[in-house]
Every structure is written in C-alpha cells, then in structure tokens.
C-alpha cells in the first residue's frame, strides 16, 4: 500500500505516476511489482513518496483504482475491492501556520491522488502497441516511437506544444527523419500510454522496427484536455 506525503507544492501528476511505479522492482506484489517493507523515494527536493508493502506478498489490487475524499483532511485511493492503497493528507488552512510548508492543500492532494489512481492504466500494456525494438535513435528507456508528418508539425507547432504541455505529454524528438510517402519526424516515449495518446490525437504513425505499424485504437482511451480558444486542426487536412 502507498502513503504519499510532500514537503511542498506543485508536483506534477505525471511525476507521481512515473515515480510511484519506477520505484518498484519485478515480483508478485501489486500488479507484479514489490518493494522492501518500507521504502522512501524522493522525486525531487520538494516531493517524497513512502511505499509500504508486505515482502513477498502475492496480493493483487484489482483495477479500477478510485480516489475518494475520506474527510476534510484526507483523500484515499481504493481498489475495486475496496482495499485502501493510499492516504493523502491535506489541510487548506496550513498556510496560516509555520508548519504549512510541509502540508498539501486539498487541491494538491486531489491531483496527486488522481495520478496514483491511474497507475493501473499506465502499467497494463495495450495490445498491438509494441516498443519499436531498435533503430538509429532508439533507446531502451524510451522504447515507444511515434512519427508525425513534418509539414503538419511545422504548420501547427505551437498548438502541438501547447496540447502536450497542457496534458503533461512528452514532446521529445529523436532527430530521426523518415521518408515514407512524405517526410516524418520521430518522437520518443517512456510510457506506452503517453505514446498512444500522442499517436491517437495527432494521427501519427506507430513505429515497429523500420516500418509503420497500424494497430487498432484501444477502447476506453482517456480523453486529452482540449485547448481553449484554439481552432482545432486535423492532420488529415494536409494529406
């Protein structure tokens, strides 16, 4: 089970997901992962997470995980069977006191709790969306590659950048250029779900080896937050 505490504010929800899972190592506890009995992992100087898990446990925590406001000072994350997985303590009047810097506001606790609740979504791979598995700029720590058409990127750079920033999606170019019925530029991802959302929203091309791969869009894909006051563009308009 997870108990999260923080010493300041503003930790991105995406960071909470990344570190709450990256801190684990393969075994049989919690979606096939386990930790030592107690572990402290520090994302940066402002944000810490404590992980508690019975060593060698074979328990499974069934998705979906749900964030619940337990009371005015605590959020909890529970699995589908009602098992409590995380506690996030908060206090909205903490700024009045000297200890306030070490407390979460209710909004901060809610955002971090929502990130924790999405861990199963990020840890369960979608079928058909394979790592690229090689290539001139491929890295094992960023195994998923998506190509976008060069012309579309040039004409809509500001929109793509704003959309990725709003939704905490990486926008990391590898520098690789592919000529295949047009010119395509390649972007890399650590998380499969990030790559899928980027691929689906911008109608990119999924890369497997040296070829474009055309998987079926997954069902129940999370929706990206839309940009406000921004005319929606369609990549197909340029093809």
Secondary structure, DSSP 4 states (H G I P E B T S, - for coil): -EEEEESSS---HHHHHHHHHHT-EESSSTTTEE--SEEEEESSSSEEEEEE--TT-----PSPPEEEEEETTEEEEE-TT--EEEEEEB-TTGGGSGGGGGSB-HHHHHHHHHHHHTHHHHHSPPTT-------TT-BTTB-EEEEEEHHHHHHSHHHHHHHHHHTT---EEEEEEEESSSEEEEEEESSHHHHHHHHHHHT-EEEETTEEE-PPPPTTPPPPPPPTT-----GGGG-
